[in-house]
Amino acid sequence: MSSRKSKSNNLIHAECLSQQVQRILRERFCHQSSHSNLFGVQVQYKHLIELLKRTAIHGESNSVLIIGPRGSGKTMLVNHALKELMQIEEVNENVLQVHLNGLLQINDKIALKEITRQLNLENVVDDKVFGSFAENLSFLLEALKKVSKSSSCPVIFIDEFDLFAHHNQTLLYTLFDISQAAQTPVAVIGLTCRLDILELLEKRVKSRFSHRQIHLMNSFGFPQYLKIFKEQLSLPAEFPDKLFAEKWNENIQCLSEDRSIREVLQKHFNVSKNLRSLHMLLMLALNRVTSSHPFMTAADLMEASQLCSMDSKANIVHGLSVLEICLIIAMKHLNDIYEEEPFNFQMVYNEFQKFVQRKAHSIYNFEKPVVMKAFEHLQQLELIKPMERTSLNAQKEYQLMKLLLDNTQIMNALQKYPNCPTDVRQWATSSLSWL
């Protein structure tokens, strides 16, 4: 009885450990928490934190653009800078954070309301009722002047900054104009992946912008990428079970020295230095960790790498019917014959009929409307696309199409296709000599 109870307690403990590991690492991968380390952007970080301190401590207005490709660490850089800034006692009481996003605040009016909501300014001017855009703007300017007198310092972060530069740029002009005024200490920080962002700004907006730019370009090499891999998977020193954490970290060290894992990481690194793609790889491998499988293995990472590099179009082919597979093979042969020239449904149907007539049995002998329906389904799945816009008067059978799969993708998909008929497979691999 006692041994059964002990075994049950061990299982509960193992389950609890695996859940804690999953929670800590998932939070690190998904949320890019400010507890994680910065990689290769220390110079940029120093520049940003100095700029924020000058605004928060000395009341100096500033504006800056952080530019870099997606996944280069722009948001993580800002989170780290904010964390350090808010640890300073005098700053913690004064800084008012505003976070805007061009995907959410799709026009200036919505953005203005969001700024006033986040700054809690509704009560500043006698519970002002919002009206037109001009009234909102004048209200914001008046409120910010009152904020500056109360020794508070708004710091405005604008994610997807380029989306604010495509429509009327009154809001950007106003924010940059305020950031140049001596009476109101404001920091405006834009985050964008557009290298040509300054070309999108109106002349009046450019004249108010400080032209400070911080560029993030993922400049680290493979040795540092390997170090990032280890750091991202290592458990922190404050993990409750010290013995388990020590074993886990030793296991991660062994994995980083494993030749097959280095090859996987090298391939991943060559495709993209993006840390977000590395997090995706590690997340897929982490999914395999359970109470019965407590440590990550090389096989887990190999399988995760295969999932990351899997061809999405080839996966769609695995779920097609035999008729749809036959139509794709017919298109493949047409591409081979006519050297990638566009085709229409009638040509594909004729090619399919040749295949059917060569077979003694009529298992593939479908009616033409059924074949047409399968052809349309392939278009809906975006495996084929029309070469030009469809005219209302044009006959569907004669609309020119292009196949969006190459021969390698088709043959690889057929190899993995469940219960693929032998004669269909032979037709796909056959040469053009029978024509």
C-alpha positions in Angstrom: 0.0 0.0 0.0 2.8 2.4 1.0 4.8 1.6 -2.2 1.7 2.4 -4.3 1.2 5.6 -2.5 4.9 6.5 -2.9 4.6 5.8 -6.7 1.5 8.0 -6.9 3.3 10.8 -5.1 6.3 10.5 -7.5 3.9 10.7 -10.5 2.3 13.8 -9.1 5.7 15.4 -8.4 6.9 14.5 -12.0 3.7 16.0 -13.5 4.1 19.2 -11.4 7.8 19.5 -12.6 6.9 19.1 -16.2 4.1 21.7 -15.9 6.5 24.2 -14.3 9.1 23.6 -17.0 6.5 24.2 -19.7 5.2 27.3 -18.0 8.6 29.0 -17.5 9.9 28.2 -21.0 6.6 28.9 -22.8 6.5 32.3 -21.2 10.0 32.9 -22.3 9.3 31.9 -25.9 5.9 33.5 -26.3 5.9 36.7 -24.4 9.6 37.5 -24.7 9.6 38.5 -21.0 12.0 41.2 -19.8 13.7 38.6 -17.7 15.4 37.1 -20.8 18.8 38.3 -22.0 19.5 40.7 -24.8 21.5 39.2 -27.7 23.8 41.3 -29.9 21.9 44.6 -29.3 23.8 46.0 -26.3 24.9 49.2 -28.1 21.3 49.9 -29.3 20.0 49.2 -25.8 22.5 51.7 -24.2 21.4 54.3 -26.7 17.7 53.8 -26.0 18.0 53.7 -22.2 20.1 56.9 -22.1 17.4 58.6 -24.3 14.6 57.5 -22.0 16.5 58.5 -18.8 17.1 62.0 -20.3 13.4 62.4 -20.8 12.2 60.8 -17.5 14.9 62.3 -15.2 15.9 65.6 -16.8 12.7 66.5 -18.6 14.2 66.5 -22.1 11.8 65.7 -24.9 12.9 63.1 -27.4 11.8 61.2 -30.5 13.4 58.1 -32.0 12.6 55.3 -34.5 13.7 51.7 -33.8 14.0 50.0 -37.2 14.6 46.3 -37.9 13.1 43.2 -39.6 10.3 41.3 -37.9 11.7 39.1 -35.0 14.9 41.1 -34.6 14.0 42.0 -31.0 12.5 45.6 -31.2 9.8 44.9 -28.7 12.1 43.0 -26.4 14.6 45.9 -26.5 11.8 48.3 -25.4 10.6 45.9 -22.7 14.1 45.6 -21.2 14.6 49.4 -21.3 11.3 50.0 -19.6 12.1 47.4 -16.9 15.3 49.1 -16.1 13.7 52.6 -16.2 10.9 51.7 -13.9 13.3 50.3 -11.3 14.5 53.9 -10.7 12.2 55.2 -7.9 11.9 58.8 -9.0 11.1 57.6 -12.6 8.6 55.0 -11.5 6.3 57.7 -10.1 6.6 60.1 -13.0 6.6 58.0 -16.2 3.2 57.6 -17.9 3.4 54.8 -20.6 1.2 54.9 -23.7 1.3 51.9 -26.1 -0.2 52.3 -29.6 -0.2 49.8 -32.5 -1.0 50.6 -36.1 -2.8 47.3 -36.5 -5.3 48.2 -33.7 -5.5 52.0 -33.8 -6.3 52.2 -37.5 -6.9 56.0 -37.7 -5.9 59.1 -35.8 -9.2 59.5 -34.1 -9.1 56.0 -32.5 -5.4 56.6 -31.6 -6.2 59.9 -29.9 -8.9 58.3 -27.7 -6.5 55.5 -26.8 -3.9 58.0 -25.7 -6.3 59.8 -23.5 -7.6 56.5 -22.1 -4.1 55.2 -21.3 -3.0 58.5 -19.7 -6.3 58.7 -17.7 -6.9 62.2 -18.9 -10.7 62.0 -19.0 -11.0 63.8 -15.6 -8.3 66.5 -16.3 -10.7 68.9 -18.0 -14.1 68.6 -16.3 -14.9 65.2 -17.8 -14.7 66.5 -21.3 -17.1 64.8 -23.7 -15.3 63.8 -26.9 -16.5 65.3 -30.1 -14.7 65.9 -33.4 -11.1 65.1 -34.2 -10.2 68.8 -33.8 -11.7 68.9 -30.3 -10.0 65.7 -29.4 -6.7 67.1 -30.5 -7.0 70.4 -28.7 -8.2 68.5 -25.6 -5.0 66.3 -25.8 -2.7 69.3 -26.1 -4.4 71.1 -23.2 -4.2 67.9 -21.1 -0.5 67.3 -21.9 0.3 70.8 -20.7 -1.4 70.1 -17.4 0.4 66.8 -17.2 3.8 68.6 -17.7 3.0 70.9 -14.8 2.3 67.9 -12.5 5.9 66.7 -13.2 4.7 63.6 -15.0 6.4 62.4 -18.2 4.4 60.6 -21.0 6.4 58.1 -23.0 4.5 57.1 -26.2 5.5 53.8 -27.9 4.1 53.4 -31.5 4.3 49.9 -32.8 3.8 49.3 -36.6 4.7 53.0 -36.9 4.7 52.9 -40.7 0.9 52.2 -40.7 0.4 55.7 -39.1 2.4 57.2 -42.0 0.1 56.0 -44.7 -3.0 58.1 -43.9 -3.4 61.7 -42.6 -0.3 62.3 -40.5 -1.8 65.0 -38.2 -1.3 62.8 -35.1 2.3 62.1 -35.9 2.9 65.8 -36.6 1.2 66.8 -33.2 3.2 64.2 -31.2 6.6 65.2 -32.8 5.7 68.9 -32.4 5.0 68.4 -28.7 8.3 66.4 -28.3 10.1 69.5 -29.7 8.4 71.9 -27.3 10.4 72.7 -24.1 7.4 73.0 -21.9 6.2 69.4 -22.2 8.7 66.6 -21.7 7.5 63.8 -24.0 9.3 60.8 -25.5 7.9 59.4 -28.8 9.3 56.0 -29.8 8.3 54.4 -33.1 8.9 50.7 -34.0 8.9 49.7 -37.6 10.3 47.1 -40.0 10.3 49.6 -43.0 13.8 50.8 -43.9 12.3 53.6 -46.0 10.1 54.9 -43.2 11.4 58.5 -43.5 10.4 58.6 -47.2 6.8 57.9 -46.0 6.6 60.9 -43.7 5.2 64.3 -44.8 7.6 67.2 -45.0 6.0 68.9 -42.0 6.3 65.7 -40.0 10.0 65.3 -41.0 10.7 68.8 -39.9 9.5 68.0 -36.3 11.2 64.6 -36.1 14.6 64.5 -34.4 15.9 62.0 -37.0 17.3 59.7 -34.4 17.3 56.1 -35.6 18.2 52.8 -33.9 18.8 49.9 -36.2 18.5 46.2 -35.2 20.0 43.8 -37.8 20.7 40.4 -36.0 24.4 40.7 -36.6 25.5 37.7 -34.4 27.2 34.6 -35.7 26.5 30.9 -35.3 28.6 30.5 -32.0 26.4 33.2 -30.4 23.3 31.6 -31.9 24.3 28.3 -30.2 24.7 30.2 -26.9 21.2 31.7 -27.3 19.9 28.2 -27.9 21.4 27.1 -24.5 20.3 30.2 -22.6 16.7 30.0 -23.9 16.3 26.4 -22.8 18.1 26.6 -19.5 16.1 26.7 -16.3 16.7 29.6 -13.9 18.6 29.3 -10.6 15.3 30.0 -8.7 13.6 26.9 -10.0 12.0 25.1 -7.0 13.6 21.7 -7.6 17.3 22.4 -7.7 18.4 18.8 -8.5 16.0 18.6 -11.5 17.1 22.0 -12.8 20.7 20.9 -12.6 20.0 17.7 -14.6 17.9 19.6 -17.1 20.6 22.2 -17.7 23.3 19.5 -18.0 21.0 17.8 -20.6 20.7 21.0 -22.6 24.5 21.4 -22.5 24.9 17.9 -23.9 22.3 18.7 -26.6 24.2 21.8 -27.7 27.4 19.7 -28.1 25.5 17.0 -30.1 26.6 16.9 -33.7 23.2 16.2 -35.2 21.6 19.1 -33.1 24.4 21.5 -34.3 23.5 20.5 -37.9 19.8 21.2 -37.3 20.6 24.6 -35.7 23.1 25.5 -38.4 20.4 24.8 -41.1 17.9 26.9 -39.1 20.5 29.7 -38.7 21.3 29.7 -42.4 17.6 30.1 -43.3 16.9 32.8 -40.7 18.7 34.4 -37.7 15.2 35.5 -36.5 14.9 34.6 -32.8 11.2 34.2 -33.3 11.8 31.2 -35.6 14.2 29.7 -33.1 11.5 30.1 -30.4 9.1 28.2 -32.7 11.5 25.4 -33.1 12.1 25.2 -29.3 8.4 25.4 -28.6 7.6 22.4 -30.9 10.4 20.4 -29.1 9.1 21.5 -25.7 5.7 20.1 -26.5 7.2 16.6 -26.3 8.2 17.1 -22.6 5.8 15.3 -20.2 5.9 13.6 -16.8 6.9 10.3 -18.5 9.4 12.1 -20.9 10.9 14.7 -18.5 14.0 15.7 -20.6 14.3 17.0 -24.1 16.1 14.7 -26.5 17.8 15.1 -29.8 15.0 13.2 -31.5 12.5 15.9 -30.2 14.5 18.7 -31.8 14.9 16.7 -35.0 11.2 16.1 -35.3 10.5 19.8 -34.4 12.9 20.9 -37.2 11.1 18.7 -39.7 7.8 20.3 -38.7 9.2 23.8 -39.1 10.6 23.0 -42.5 7.5 21.1 -43.7 6.1 22.2 -47.1 2.6 23.5 -46.4 1.4 22.9 -50.0 2.7 19.3 -50.0 0.7 18.8 -46.8 -2.5 20.0 -48.6 -1.8 17.4 -51.4 -1.9 14.6 -48.7 -5.5 15.4 -48.1 -6.7 15.4 -51.7 -8.9 12.8 -53.3 -7.5 10.4 -55.9 -9.3 12.3 -58.7 -7.7 15.6 -57.6 -4.3 13.9 -57.5 -4.8 12.6 -61.0 -5.6 16.2 -62.2 -2.4 17.5 -60.6 -0.4 14.8 -62.4 -2.1 15.7 -65.7 -1.1 19.3 -65.1 2.5 18.2 -64.3 2.6 16.4 -67.7 1.2 19.4 -69.5 3.9 21.6 -67.8 6.6 19.1 -69.0 5.2 19.0 -72.6 4.5 22.7 -73.0 7.4 24.0 -70.9 5.5 25.7 -68.1 3.0 27.3 -70.5 -0.4 28.0 -68.9 -3.2 25.4 -69.4 -7.0 25.3 -69.2 -9.5 22.8 -67.8 -10.2 21.2 -71.2 -6.5 20.4 -71.7 -6.2 18.9 -68.2 -9.4 16.9 -68.9 -8.1 15.6 -72.2 -4.9 14.5 -70.5 -6.8 12.7 -67.8 -9.0 11.0 -70.4 -5.8 9.6 -72.1 -4.8 8.0 -68.8 -8.3 6.6 -68.2 -8.4 5.1 -71.7 -5.1 3.3 -71.2 -6.6 1.4 -68.2 -8.8 -1.6 -68.8 -11.0 -0.9 -65.7 -13.1 2.2 -65.4 -12.3 3.0 -61.7 -11.2 6.5 -62.7 -13.9 7.2 -65.3 -15.7 10.2 -63.7 -18.3 12.4 -65.4 -17.0 15.7 -66.7 -19.0 17.9 -64.2 -17.4 15.8 -61.4 -13.9 16.4 -62.8 -14.8 20.2 -63.1 -15.8 20.3 -59.5 -12.5 18.7 -58.4 -10.6 21.2 -60.6 -12.5 24.1 -58.9 -11.6 22.7 -55.5 -7.9 22.8 -56.5 -8.3 26.4 -57.3 -10.0 27.1 -54.0 -7.0 25.4 -52.2 -4.7 27.8 -54.2 -2.8 24.9 -55.8 -3.7 26.4 -59.2 -4.4 30.0 -60.0 -5.9 31.9 -63.0 -3.5 33.8 -65.1 -5.9 36.7 -65.5 -9.1 38.1 -63.9 -12.2 36.0 -64.7 -14.6 37.5 -67.1 -18.4 36.9 -66.6 -18.8 35.8 -70.2 -15.7 33.6 -70.3 -16.2 29.8 -70.3 -14.6 28.2 -67.2 -13.3 25.3 -69.3 -11.0 27.6 -71.3 -9.7 30.0 -68.6 -5.9 29.8 -68.5 -4.4 28.5 -65.3 -1.0 28.0 -63.7 0.1 25.2 -61.4 1.6 26.4 -58.1 3.4 23.1 -57.3 6.7 22.1 -58.8 7.6 18.5 -59.8 9.6 17.8 -56.7 6.8 18.8 -54.4 4.3 16.6 -56.4 6.6 13.6 -56.3 7.5 14.0 -52.6 3.8 14.3 -51.7 2.9 11.2 -53.7 5.5 9.2 -51.8 3.8 10.0 -48.6 0.2 9.9 -50.0 -1.7 7.2 -48.0 -2.8 4.2 -50.2 -1.9 5.9 -53.4 -3.0 3.5 -56.3 0.1 2.0 -58.0 -1.0 2.9 -61.6 -1.5 6.6 -60.5 2.0 6.6 -59.0 3.4 5.0 -62.2 1.6 7.6 -64.3 3.3 10.4 -62.3 6.8 8.9 -62.7 6.3 7.9 -66.4 8.3 9.6 -69.1 6.6 11.3 -72.0 7.5 8.5 -74.4 3.9 7.1 -74.5 2.5 10.3 -76.0 
